[in-house]
Structure formats: C-alpha cells, structure tokens
C-alpha cells in the first residue's frame, strides 16, 4: 500500500492511497464467497451456486462492497502508520473498483490544532491602579438615592421644569427641513433628569422653566468627537415639547436610608461596604485587563493551525449561548439576525472572530501549562468547590457529590489549569504600575 501525504490549510490532511492488486483480488474473492453463501439463484440450493454465476449477477454489489471494505481498512492502517489522530469523520473520494485493475482513493480529515508559541515571559504591560476616594463613595451613594427616589407627577397649569425633575419630552430636528417637512416629521420621545448631564451639548438648561405641552426651539452645538457621525461638529436646531414633568424626592441621607438600602445598620457601615466593593471590583477589573493584554500579545506573536471544524463547533456554542440569552429565538444565525434587525454577515463574522479568539487563547494557555508542567493543586480544587457551594447555597459535600455524579471533575481541572496558566503569564510579565486614578476616573477611561 502506497500513501502520499499532503498537509492542507486549517489543520486538514489529505492522503492519496494506492492499493496493490493482490489485496484487491483477495478482498474481492472474500466478498464474492460471502455473497455465494447467501445468494438465492433459481436451480441451485442456497450457497451452492457457481461463483462465476454469482459474480455475473451481483457484480456491481461485489465491486462496491469490496471497495468500501478496502477503503475502511486501508484508512485505519494509514492513520495508524502516519500517527494521525483525526477529529472529524473522514471524507472519501474514489472511483468504481474493477477487479484486476489498480485501485486508489483519496481521504481528507481534520487533525487537532497546532501552535508555535512565542515568548510568553517578560511581556511588557502597564497596569492601572485605582484608589477609591470619599468622592467615589459619595457618588455611588448618590446613585443609590436616585434609584430609590420617590417620583410624583407635577399637576396644574403653573407646574414648571426645575433642576432635578424627571421630564419626558418629544423632539425633532427642524434646521434641515422646510416648514412643510417639519410639520410632517415625527417626534421622538426621550426621558431625562434635568441637570444630571454634564455634557456641553445637553439641553437640560434650555428646558428649565418650561411647562407641560409647551414647545420651544433649542439650538445644540455638538463637539467634533461626538459619537454620532452625522452630528459631529454640527449646529442643530430641535423643536422640543414637554410631555410630562415629575418631581423626584430623594431619600434623606441617614441611618434609615442605609437600612432601607440593604442589610446595613448605619450609614457609616454602608459607606464602608461600598468602599470595599468598589475596591474589589477595581482590583479584579484592572487585573483581568492586564492579564488579557498579556495573553493577546502572546497570541499575536504565535502561529496557529486551527481546523475549520473546530471553529464551526465553537461558533455553534457561542451562538447557542447568545440564543439562550434572548429566549432561544431563531433557528439559525440568519433567522436570529432577521428578528433583531442585525446584518447576518456581520453577526456571523463577529461570532467567528470570537470563536477564533477563544480557541487561540485556550491553545496558548494549554501549551504554557504543558511546557511549565503546571498542575492543579488540591487547594485550588477545594476553593472551586467552595465557590460552587456558595453560589448554589449547598454544602461543600453536596457540591462534591454533584461533581462526582456528573463525572466532570476532569473538565473542571482542565479549566483550572487554564486559570493557573493565566496567573503564570501575569506573574512572569514585566509590569509597570501606573499613577493611581480615582474610581470615577477609571470608569470614565473604560467607557
């Protein structure tokens, strides 16, 4: 048996296999005799009909069965001989077999992805440091007060918009339209808390003093870096109409407020807890950001050969998670995109990019864990079990039992190995700590 190996793109292998005539003849005769044992031919008992008669009547079946038998057995021999581990079903291509003539076939299949990893130690990155200030805590408390505000509709002809009110307005652009077009143009509805926005283009100050159903022309100058492309640097005139005015009464800042906000005994305890939560959040976010940057740099400088079948599998998993978040609507990406008014090609590309990133990240971390011989400690596993127990409000013993029953301890340890490698690249990076910023500054930077 002769085997010609070809390495295709995307971790795909092609084997051109040629079978010697003696093997073809032997298999052909074997199939022929098996057919003879079961064939029913008029004038002969089952199993006693002459071989030449059997061959003539069942020639097409015998040739097909012979070809299939040879292809299956030769394929298994070939991958064992070459040391391949296919991860997809083989795809065969061969012509009809004829006894006494050469027979060859082609088979293609995907193999596991490969990686040539770049240097993963000493990667230079900068890490943000967040210092939570009293102002950060006060801002968070103010947000809580606003969420807990009592809202009452203002009634009466004299009710006017004042700073702090919640207002529902209608507005439409009129500077780019003729009078007839302005009348035909539809309003769009908006809701805002007057005075809350600090942006220069906000209309808050312009609607102060307006009454319900009052209309007013308001001019807005948008900055050159405004997020809406067609409005960047533009001077725009809107016709604004006040629909409803609501007075917002914020709760008084005292111990009672703290108790109503959660399981806190005092305002000071609430402030302490908020500070701790902000510090924990900022620490986790900045740490994850710098870890991801390190990983991205390693991925960028590594070489990958990833089978398309693996990408498609990961894309399917991503799409199913996306589908689940929206109530399992849409039978496929095209239908899902249509339901939500999304370009299906853009959605497919986005999912494909995410799939490739996930695979590359996992390959890099797995390779590092292999090179560095990283292991999951019992302490790590127990910490994971504890987190499961806390999330599901069960004992650690019950959590262990669930893991054992599902038989997914190996899968969990695989994920923990990736976490260990993730920590490893951070611990071995060249990290420059930046000048501390406040929590509010940090949030503004990440928008």
N, C-alpha and C positions, 0 to 999 in steps of 0.2 A: 504494500500500500504506500503510495507516494502522497506526501502532504506539502502543499505550498501555503505558507502563512503570510497574510497581509494585515498590517495594522492600519485600520481606518480611523477617521476622526471620531471624537467623542467616545473614547474607550470601547470601540467596536472592533471585533476581529472577524476576518474572512479567511476561511480555509477552503482551498481547492484540493479536493481529494480524488485520487485516481485509484481504482480497484483493479487488481490483477485478474486476468481471465479465469485462472483456475479457481479463484474464490467465487467468482460469479457462477461458474458452472456447478460448483459444489452446492451452493445455496439454491440454485435453480433446480437441481436434481432433488434436493431435500424437499423443497416446496412441492414439486411435481409428485413425489411419492406420498406426501401428506394429503394432497388432493385426491390421489388414487384411492386412498383408504376410505374416503367418504363419498366419492363420486357415484352417482346413480346413472348408469348408461344401459339403455334397453338391450337386452340379450345377455347381460352379464350380471353376476352377483356383485353386491357392493364390495369393493376392494379387489376385484378380480379382473377389471377391465384392463386391456393392454395400455402400456404407458404412452405409446405413440398416438393412440386414440384419445387418451386423456389430454395429452399435450395439445392436440389439434383443437379439441372442443373448448378447453379452458386456457388457451394460450395467453390471452390478454390479462386474465386474473393472475396467472402464474408469474408472468413478467412483472406485473405491478407489485405483487406480494414479495417477490424476490428483491426488487429494487428497494422497497420500504425496509425490509429486513436488513439488507446490506447497509443502507444509509444510516439506520438507527445504530447498528453495532459499530460501524466504522466511525461514526461521530463520537461515540463514547470512547473508543480506543484513541482517537485523535486528541481529544481534550485531555485525556489522562497522559498520553505521551508528551504533549506540549505543556502540560501543567496548568491549563486554564481552569478558572472557576466561573462559568457563565452565571450571570444574574438575571438573564431573560431566557425565554423559550427560543430555541434555535429556529432560524428561518432557512429552509432548504430550497435549492433550485437544481433540478436535474431533468434530463430528457428520458424518454421511454427506453427501458433496458431491452437489449436484444442479445439473446444467447450467442456466445462465441465472439462477441464484439466488445471492444473496450468500453468501460462504463466509468463515468466520473460525475461528481456532483459538487455543488458549492453550498457552504453553510455559513451563516453570519449570526453573531450573538454579541451581547454586551458583556463586558467584564467589570469587576469592581473599579471604582475611580482610583486614580493615582495622583500623587502630589510630589513635587520637588520643592521642599520648603526652603524659604530664605532664612537669613539670620533672624533669630527670634529673641536674642538677648541684647540688652543695651539700647533698645529703641528709645529715641529721644521724644518726649512729650511734655506738655505743660499742663499742670493740674490746678484748677481753680480752688480757692479756699473761701468759704462763706462764713462770715461772722454775724450771727444773729444779734441784732440790736434791740433796744427797747422800742424803737420806732417800728421795727418789723413786727414785734409782738402786738403793739398798739394797732397797726394796720390790719392784722389778722382779726383782732377783737372787733374792730370797726366793721369788717366784712361780716362777722357773725351777727352784729347788731342789725346790720342792714337786711340780712336774711331773715331775721326774727322781727322785723318791723311790722307794726300794725298799719294796714293800708285802708284808708277811708275815702270814698268818692266825695269830692267837693261839689256841693249843690248851690244853686242860687245864681242870679244874674251877675252878682258882684264878685263871684269866685274868680281869682286870677292865679296865674302861674307864678310861683315863687321858688327860690332856690331850695332844693331838697324834695320838691314834689316829683311824683312819678307821673309822666304825661304820655298819652297816646296821641300821636299826630299822623296826619297824612301829608305827603309831599310829592311834588313832581317838578321836573326841570322845565323852565319856560324860556330861557335865553336863546335856545337853539331852535325855537319854533315860531311859526306865525300865529296870530291870535286865533285863527280857526283851528290850528293844530293843538294849541294849548287847551282849548275847550274840549277837544276830542281825546286828549291824552288822559290816561288813567293815573290816579293817585296810587302811591304805595304806602302801606301802614308801617309805623315804627313806634317803639316804646323806649323811653329813656328816663333816667333820673337826672333832673336838672342840676347842673353844677358838678356832676360826678366826673365827666370827661375833662381832661386837662389838655386835650389836643387843640391846636390853634384853629383848626377848621370846624370845630364843634359848633352847633347852633344854639347851645344852651342859653347863652346870654341874650340872644336875639328873641327868644320866645318868653323870657321873663316879662310878666305884666300882661300877657295875652289872656283872653277869656275863651271859654268854650265856644266852638263854632266860628271863632274869629279867624280870618285869613290874613296872611302877611307875606310880602315878598322879601326873601332873605338872600343876601349875596354871600358866597363862600369862596375863599381863595385856598385851593389845595396846594400842598407842598410838592416839590419836584419828585420827591421819593414816595409819593402816595402809592398805596398798594394796588389801587385800580388803575390800570394802564391808561385808559382813555381820559382819566381825570387828572393825571399828573400835571402839576403846574397850571391848571386851568382855573379861570374865574367863572363861577357858575351861579346862576340865579334860580332859586326854587320858590315855588308857591307853597306855603305851609299853612295847614289848617289844624287847629287844636280840636281834637275829638273828645277826650276825657281828661280830667285833672284829678289826681289822687294825692291826698295828704299822707305822708309817711311819718309815723311816730316811732322813733327808735327807742328800745327799752333803756331804762336808766342803768348806768354802769355801776353796779354794786354787787354784793354777795348774792343777792336774789337772782340777778341776771346770770351769774356763774352757775348757780344751782339749776336754773332752767335750761342751761346750755348743755348739761351732762352731769356726770357723777363727780361734781366738784363741790367742796364745802365752802369755798371762798373765792373771791376774785383773784387773790394772790395765787391760790392753787391753780386756777385756770390759766393765769399768765405763765406760771412755771411749766405746766404741761404743754402749753402752746410752744414755748421756747424749746422744750425738749423735742417735740415733734418736728419743728422746723429744722432744728439742728440735725436730727436723724435723717430727715428727708434730704437735706442739702448734702450731707456726707455721703449717703447712698448714691445720689444722683451724680455728684462730681466724680465719685469713684468709678461708677459704671461708665460714665462718659469717657474717662481717660483709659479705662480698660478696653473699651470698644475702639478707641482711636489706635491703641497699640495693635490690637488684632487686625484692624483694617490695613495698617501699614505692613504687617506680616503677610496678609493675604495678597495685597497689591504686588508684592515682590516675589510671590511664589508662583509656581506653574502647576496647572491642573489639567487633568484629562478626565472629564466627567461624562458618563453615558447619558444620552438624551432620555432614556427610560427612567433614570433616577430623578432627573429634573422634572419630568412629567409626573412622577409619583409625588414629589414634594409639592408641585403646583396643585395637584388634586387635594392634598392635605390642607394646604393654605386656603384653597377655595372653599372647602367644606367647613373650615373654621369661620371664614367670612360669612358664608351662607347661614351658619348656625346663629351668628350674632344678629341676623336680620330675619329670624323666623323661618329659616330653610326655604326661602322663596327662590324660584328659578331652578330649572332642571340642569342648566349648564351656565357657563360664563356669559354666553351671548344673551340668553334669556334674562339672567340676573342683571346684566348691564342695561338691557332694554327697560326693565322695570324701574330702575333708578336713574334712567336718563344719562347713563355713562357710555362713553365710547368703548365698545368691546375690545378693540385693538389695543387701546391704551391700558385698559384693565388687565388684559392678558399679558402685556409687556410688564406691567407693574408686578403682577404675581410671579412672572418668570424671573424677573430681577431679584425679587425677594427669595425665591426658591434657590437660585444660584448662590446668593449670599449665604443663606442658611447652610447649604451643603459645603461651601468653601470654608466657612467659619468652623464647622464641625470637623472637617478634614484636617485643618491646621491644628486645632486643639487636640484631636486624637493622635496626630503624628507627634506632637510635642510630648504628650503623655507617654507615648511609646518610647521615644528617644530618651526621655528623662526617667523612664521606669516609675512613673507616678502611680501611687496606689491609693485606694480609698481606705481611710482608717475607720476603725470601729466607732471612734468618737464622731466622725462625720456622719456615719450611717445613723447613729443614735440621735444626733441633732436633727437629721432629716425626719426621722420617725416622730420626734417630739413636735416638730412643726406640723406634721400631718394630724397628730392627735389634737393639737390646739385648734387647728382650722376646723376640724370636724367635731370638736367637743367630745372626744372619746379618750379613753386611757391609752397609754403608750402600748400596753399589752394588746389591746384591741387593734391598734394600728398595725402592730407587727403581724397579728393574725390575718388581717386583711391582705397585707403584702404577701404573706406566705400562701394564702388561699388563691390569690390571683397569679402567683408564680412570677411576679415581675421584679423580684429583688435584683436580678442581673441587669434589667433595664434601668432601674434606679441607680445602681452602681455605675452604669455607663454614663448617665447624666452627671453624677457626682464627680466622675473622672474629668469630664469636660470642665466642670466648675473648678476643679483643682488645677487644671492646666491654665485656666483663665486667671486664677490667682498667681500662678507661677510666672506668667509673662509680665504681670504687673510688678511682682517682687523683683524681677530681673531687668526692669526697664530703667532708663536714665530719665528721672522725673524732676522737672523744675517746678517748684511750688510758686504760684503767682501771688501777687499782693492781695490780701483779703478784701472782699467786697461784701456789702450788706445783702441780706436775703432778697430784698426788693430789687437791688441792682442785678443780682444773679438771675432772678426771674425775668427781668427786662431783657437781659442778654440772651436768654434762651428762647425768646419768642421769635 
